[in-house]
Amino acid sequence: MQSEAGHHGGRRPRRRVRHTAGVSDPLRSLLAAPPDLPVTAGLAAVTDALRGHGVAVVHAPPGTGKTTLVPPAVAGVVPGRVVVTQPSRIAARAAARRLAHLLGEPVGETVGYAVRGDRRSGRDTRVEVVTTGLLLRRIQHDPELAGVGAVVLDEVHERHLDADLTLALILDVRANLRDDLALVAMSATIEAEKTARLLGGAPVVSVPGALHPVQEVWCPPPAGVRRTDDRGITPAFHDHVAATVRRALAEHAGDVLVFVPGVAEVDATVRRLVGLDADVHALHGRLPGADQDRALREGPRRRVVVSTAVAESSLTVPGVRVVVDAGFSREPRTDHRRGLASLVTVAVSRASADQRAGRAGRLGPGAVLRCWSEAEHAHLPARPEPEIATADLTAFALEVACWGIHDVRDLALLDQPPPHALAAARQVLVDIGAMTEDGRTTPRGRLIAGVPTDPRLARALVDGAGLVGARRAAEVVAMLSEDVRAPGADLVAALRSLRAGHRAGAWRAQVTRLRQVVEGHDTPAPDSAPDRAPDRGRALTDDVAVGLVVALAHPDRIARKRPGTSAYLMASGTGAALDPRDPGPLAGLEWLAVGDADRRPGEREARIRTAAPLTEDLALEAAGSRWREVDEVSWTDGRVLARRRTLLGAIELSSLPLGDPPTQAVTEAIRGALSEEGLSLLTWSDAATALRARLDFLHRAFGAPWPDVGDAALTEDLDAWLGPQLARVRSAEDLRRIDVAAALRALLPWPEAGRLDELAPARVQVPSGSTVRIDYSADQPVLAVRLQEVFGWTDVPVLADGRVQLLLHLLSPARRPAAVTADLDSFWDTGYPSVRADLRGRYPRHPWPEDPRTAPATRRANRPRPRT
């Protein structure tokens, strides 16, 4: 694989990194007498694979002890530090503490951990547990991973986006820089085989699970209770989950682990369990570390731990014998066309439901109470989709660019990202000045990549610090980095609540980290950034300062109220509206900066979940690169309307009449009108209609150079035949004045045009002396003529150099159809006798000769006989 230099300075010559050999005494003692865990039986196979191949895949269900015992085994055969990844901060701390406890040491000696804002490790640390995102940052900063002998990637089956990318980068490092870097990928599902193939046919070590039997109890909600509505999980279903927890405590022994999809649902469930004869704990990633630790410790009383999916597979909650599963998970979904990305509540997959149930079978026989029916279970998806297929890829694209890769297919990913999603992500990075058009990171992009949050939020922090102050910018960005539930969608109120809250420790810690990042670096602005005035910006009130930072993060979500409605139009062109049941203080404001919005199936407009007030001046400050003036010429209400529009994205700021629009623009407007409303907007005289029919006949008979005059062809090439006449059109009346027949003559090919009347004559002279018009509107040209006028004819005229026979419609004296023929000579013998017999009685004054071939043709009836 060929890789170009990233911000880390490019690929260096491959070399081996020397480490201190040997395994520490505590780890050696642990391996000599390991705890009785199922994974013990596979440790020798893991170390053999590393000695022989340098890579291994461990396939082991949750509860087998792989997170606890595989890293010490790796340290026994690989010199240097062993870095172990976990998908969350809670899991990383818990795994390190579990292993340190087995060694009889405090965390930070032989075993340590490092998560965002918290690190406990030292020079002698042999096993360090980190979050996957933190390892990704380390690899970008130091691709050789100096001092690291092995990486153990845990829970790769969860298919988080940063985990997929970290695995790909480590494989790139092994291929180009560190062929001695050992790699172990651990999976709880059959994804292990797919991972092994990605690792070049790595040995797979399978460890059977040792779970105790788990009883399945189906607990669907009562009839009439909806599980979800357009706001998410319903209060009635929350009540049902709480009732199921009470049933679990009454019918089963042991602590209870409850799975709900998000932080808001954790809080809602905990509130409903007040008064239980048990200790109720919340568990999720936004809690302070002390509260997380408290939820993971057994106590003197029975416990109920209400958790997000963080406890599904990567985290052990001791004492649990019962699981209550609400049946939902929170997954990323992105509408790339509208630029809307959010976490959505979806039904849990069967694989995830099985993992959750397994938590009840670690200590002994247990039970899982599922808040849905067995019939519904059969229709659940088999497994969750990998994040790379559904998530916003902006951060992923920036990481890849920083690594120096221009074609993502050069990375060994378990699944390639959707091309349209990757293209949308790269365009966002170009818009915020983090990437050049050719896919290279800018100095500003490298600064943004170093901020521990989404690139859009990092841009808001970098630019917002100079406009509203570093502290306030960090506060807003830290708030937006969480799944905020703002009352009435009001982010200003949410920020004030965080400032006043006593349990906002995680938010305050993130604010501190973000301030340190932005205050410790110069903040290069993109070429398109407007001039900034920090002093003026810091004087902004919270009401609009929050909106400005939100707008900097999501300029495409700047929204302006549509005249005469309560709905909004976002700069991206997407319509949006506040919840009509709870519009809050934002209702009626002219400008909003939308922090989060989603569009539900079947709805035309997005629903605004969070937003803050904004002004037009600040909207222009945040999204100056989207400001533009355009001259538009359109066909509106039967006339050409020319305007000069000032736009912010799709939002119109002003519109003025345009006095002398360009001819080409007028032509385009007319073309659009004719395409949508049809050529009937023109006045089609009999002459124009007849000429068009003749040209169409010749085009069908000869092809080129005779022109195609069908609707599609004429509409496509208006300039060729309407020409300069369009430039004078300003209304439907002007359009109707166009001489269409004269315009069509411009299409006649020369010199062939001189034979038009010969090849497709407008009229033909019949034996009576009359000249009769030929009708070219049908597939075969038609001559409709009275029967008496063709007496004496035996051959019907042919057209187009003898290619097409003229079809005769022979008429009665009253000009009603009597016969149709293209073979007149045969008609006189076979058809005429019966026609004559029928018509001579009705029209006795007209001649009906027995031999029409020799009878004189006539336009008149016989003279009446004189009376006697």
Secondary structure, 3 states (H helix, E strand, C coil): CCCCCCCCCCCCCCCCCCCCCCCCHHHHHHHHCCCCCHHHHHHHHHHHHHHHHCEEEEECCCCCCHHHHHHHHHHHHCCCEEEEEECCHHHHHHHHHHHHHHHCCCCCCCEEEEECCEEECCCCCCEEEEEHHHHHHHHHHCCCCCCEEEEEECCHHHCCHHHHHHHHHHHHHHHHCCCCCEEEEEECCCHHHHHHHHCCCCCEEECCCCCCCEEEEECCCCCCCCCEECCEECHHHHHHHHHHHHHHHHHCCCEEEEECCCHHHHHHHHHHCCCCCCEEEEECCCCCHHHHHHHCCCCCCCEEEEECHHHCCCCCCCCEEEEEECCEEEEEEEECCCCEEEEEEEECCHHHHHHHHHHHHCCCCEEEEECCCHHHHCCCCCCCCCHHHHCCCHHHHHHHHHHCCCCHHHCCCCCCCCHHHHHHHHHHHHHCCCECCCCCECHHHHHHHCCCCCHHHHHHHHHHHHHHCHHHHHHHHHHHCCCCCCHHHEHHHHHHHHHHCCCCHHHHHHHHHHHHHHHCCCCCCCCCCCCCCHHHHHCCCHHHHHHHHHHHHCHHHEEEECCCCCCEEECCCCEEECCCCCCHHHCCCCEEEEEEEECCCCCCCEEEEEEEECCHHHHHHHCHHHEEEEEEEEEECCEEEEEEEEEECCEEEEEEECCCCCHHHHHHHHHHHHHHHCHHHCCCCHHHHHHHHHHHHHHHHHCCCCCCCCHHHHHHCHHHHCHHHHHHCCEHHHHHHCCHHHHHHCCCCCCHHHHHHHHCCCEEECCCCCEEEEECCCCCCEEEEEHHHHCCCCCCCEECCCCEECEEEEECCCCCEEEEECCHHHHHHHCHHHHHHHHHCCCCCCCCCCCCCCCCCCCCCCCCCCCC
